[in-house]
Amino acid sequence: MAATAPDRDARTLRELAADDRLSSSARRLLLAAADLGEDDAALADLADVLDGLRALDPDAMAALLEPPATRVDVAPGLPDAERAVLARIGLEDPNGTDAPVVAGRVVRGRFELSCLDAVAAATRLGVDPSRIRQLLGERRLLGFHATSGRRRWLLPEFQFQLGLVGLDAWTVLLRALPEPDTTSPTALVSWLTRSRDHLGDRSRVQALLDGYPVDHLVAEAGAFGVAA
Amino acid sequence: MTSRLLPPPEQLPDVLPHEVVEIPAVHPLVRVHDTTGTHARGPDEPRWFGPLPDRGRFDHHPAGPPRDHRPDHGVLYAACRDPSTGTGRPLDTVLAEWVQEEHELMLRPGLRLVVLRSERPLRLLDLRTWAQRLRAGTHLSTAAHQAVQQWAHAIRRAYRALDGVLYVPSTGGESVAIALHEQGCDALAATPLLARDLRDPAMLPHVQDAALRLRLQIVLPGR
């Protein structure tokens, strides 16, 4: 399990999966990732993810490797009329591979490993962990609950690195966005930190720090998760 | 990937006959319908809220921060098999449009796959031919959203008799994508041919297969 990320391709993932020291869950995860192909950068770091997962307690690791969401339900029979409609749009006899769901869990696990927990965030700010939980409750900090153990808070580190914590504009923007637990925290962080054409290739948090009107960002926050 | 697109000319030329494509009334139109959230709407209702900053290239709402432009500017995105060939996977096209960030297909409860039909033929500006004449080419499918939205606004203003635009989706494939204007939505039958939650056990396998083809990860909030 010591291969480096850049040269990890589908074949490598399959070789890793052949390691008989792996649990059946981990083997299944690697094979599912290999099915997704060679050029997905996030999945190329899969072995690192698994290494990181080993640092978690066994229950937390098991929850990430074998989440309920990876189980594919057996599709009940559709009425003939609906089956005919699906056929008209080119949908017949699906395979129903769960690899994309597994991949989503892997990326989420990797993201969780990059976040601070409440204790680490408290240390960073020089406050008590209870104060961190209070700020999260007031939505003055960006945080979400870990997949394993719904009571464990995780906080993306960029807000501390960039000095956003404590800014009124940051609080205003956070409160305009959906609760992270009701959406995808990784999508939310990307929405905040990825550069945007219309902001002169700045991210939204960078624009915020540069004095871009928070009202405009709040209006854009209203569009988060809106279907085109 | 985005490409460079010049602003639209002050006045757009008249449309030539071969630049209008007609979608027959029986042709199934596919869309992702969000039944939840602040901007929930009916399955055949346009989105009045816009222009969206990171999506919705053919949002023709006036430029500026997104807001409700009812009843003057509404848009409904859909996809269908190419009417001239009958091929393509419109599910792939609409799921790719739904992708939020970072190759994530977020399947919230309340997101439905809806298959609609219109009650009359839809007359659409065919960007595959029209954009070539205007030298905008494929840029209208790939350029930055705000730049394309300027064109969408100009098209809406210049060609009010048309129901919307038909274009090649940025994800490619054989299906075609459609952005219907308000009057085009008026032609849609209120009752869909099919409406199923994307997480419905009967639909999820199709969605998973599409995600694999598109190299997307699926996220299931709340599970």
Boltz contact constraints between the chains, C-beta under 6 A:
constraints:
  - contact:
      token1: [A, 40]
      token2: [B, 215]
      max_distance: 6.0
  - contact:
      token1: [A, 69]
      token2: [B, 220]
      max_distance: 6.0
  - contact:
      token1: [A, 69]
      token2: [B, 223]
      max_distance: 6.0
  - contact:
      token1: [A, 73]
      token2: [B, 201]
      max_distance: 6.0
  - contact:
      token1: [A, 75]
      token2: [B, 201]
      max_distance: 6.0
  - contact:
      token1: [A, 75]
      token2: [B, 202]
      max_distance: 6.0
  - contact:
      token1: [A, 75]
      token2: [B, 205]
      max_distance: 6.0
  - contact:
      token1: [A, 78]
      token2: [B, 202]
      max_distance: 6.0
  - contact:
      token1: [A, 82]
      token2: [B, 194]
      max_distance: 6.0
  - contact:
      token1: [A, 85]
      token2: [B, 115]
      max_distance: 6.0
  - contact:
      token1: [A, 85]
      token2: [B, 193]
      max_distance: 6.0
  - contact:
      token1: [A, 85]
      token2: [B, 194]
      max_distance: 6.0
  - contact:
      token1: [A, 88]
      token2: [B, 28]
      max_distance: 6.0
  - contact:
      token1: [A, 89]
      token2: [B, 28]
      max_distance: 6.0
  - contact:
      token1: [A, 89]
      token2: [B, 30]
      max_distance: 6.0
  - contact:
      token1: [A, 89]
      token2: [B, 90]
      max_distance: 6.0
  - contact:
      token1: [A, 90]
      token2: [B, 89]
      max_distance: 6.0
  - contact:
      token1: [A, 91]
      token2: [B, 206]
      max_distance: 6.0
  - contact:
      token1: [A, 94]
      token2: [B, 205]
      max_distance: 6.0
  - contact:
      token1: [A, 94]
      token2: [B, 206]
      max_distance: 6.0
  - contact:
      token1: [A, 94]
      token2: [B, 209]
      max_distance: 6.0
  - contact:
      token1: [A, 95]
      token2: [B, 209]
      max_distance: 6.0
  - contact:
      token1: [A, 96]
      token2: [B, 205]
      max_distance: 6.0
  - contact:
      token1: [A, 96]
      token2: [B, 208]
      max_distance: 6.0
  - contact:
      token1: [A, 97]
      token2: [B, 208]
      max_distance: 6.0
  - contact:
      token1: [A, 97]
      token2: [B, 212]
      max_distance: 6.0
  - contact:
      token1: [A, 99]
      token2: [B, 212]
      max_distance: 6.0
  - contact:
      token1: [A, 100]
      token2: [B, 208]
      max_distance: 6.0
  - contact:
      token1: [A, 100]
      token2: [B, 211]
      max_distance: 6.0
  - contact:
      token1: [A, 100]
      token2: [B, 212]
      max_distance: 6.0
  - contact:
      token1: [A, 100]
      token2: [B, 216]
      max_distance: 6.0
  - contact:
      token1: [A, 100]
      token2: [B, 217]
      max_distance: 6.0
  - contact:
      token1: [A, 100]
      token2: [B, 218]
      max_distance: 6.0
  - contact:
      token1: [A, 101]
      token2: [B, 218]
      max_distance: 6.0
  - contact:
      token1: [A, 103]
      token2: [B, 217]
      max_distance: 6.0
  - contact:
      token1: [A, 104]
      token2: [B, 217]
      max_distance: 6.0
  - contact:
      token1: [A, 104]
      token2: [B, 218]
      max_distance: 6.0
  - contact:
      token1: [A, 104]
      token2: [B, 219]
      max_distance: 6.0
  - contact:
      token1: [A, 107]
      token2: [B, 217]
      max_distance: 6.0
  - contact:
      token1: [A, 183]
      token2: [B, 221]
      max_distance: 6.0
  - contact:
      token1: [A, 184]
      token2: [B, 104]
      max_distance: 6.0
  - contact:
      token1: [A, 184]
      token2: [B, 106]
      max_distance: 6.0
  - contact:
      token1: [A, 184]
      token2: [B, 219]
      max_distance: 6.0
  - contact:
      token1: [A, 187]
      token2: [B, 100]
      max_distance: 6.0
  - contact:
      token1: [A, 187]
      token2: [B, 101]
      max_distance: 6.0
  - contact:
      token1: [A, 187]
      token2: [B, 104]
      max_distance: 6.0
  - contact:
      token1: [A, 190]
      token2: [B, 101]
      max_distance: 6.0
  - contact:
      token1: [A, 190]
      token2: [B, 102]
      max_distance: 6.0
  - contact:
      token1: [A, 191]
      token2: [B, 101]
      max_distance: 6.0
  - contact:
      token1: [A, 197]
      token2: [B, 144]
      max_distance: 6.0
  - contact:
      token1: [A, 198]
      token2: [B, 146]
      max_distance: 6.0
  - contact:
      token1: [A, 216]
      token2: [B, 65]
      max_distance: 6.0
  - contact:
      token1: [A, 219]
      token2: [B, 65]
      max_distance: 6.0
  - contact:
      token1: [A, 219]
      token2: [B, 66]
      max_distance: 6.0
  - contact:
      token1: [A, 220]
      token2: [B, 53]
      max_distance: 6.0
  - contact:
      token1: [A, 223]
      token2: [B, 52]
      max_distance: 6.0
  - contact:
      token1: [A, 223]
      token2: [B, 66]
      max_distance: 6.0
  - contact:
      token1: [A, 226]
      token2: [B, 39]
      max_distance: 6.0
  - contact:
      token1: [A, 227]
      token2: [B, 32]
      max_distance: 6.0
  - contact:
      token1: [A, 227]
      token2: [B, 34]
      max_distance: 6.0
  - contact:
      token1: [A, 228]
      token2: [B, 55]
      max_distance: 6.0
  - contact:
      token1: [A, 228]
      token2: [B, 56]
      max_distance: 6.0
  - contact:
      token1: [A, 228]
      token2: [B, 77]
      max_distance: 6.0
  - contact:
      token1: [A, 228]
      token2: [B, 97]
      max_distance: 6.0
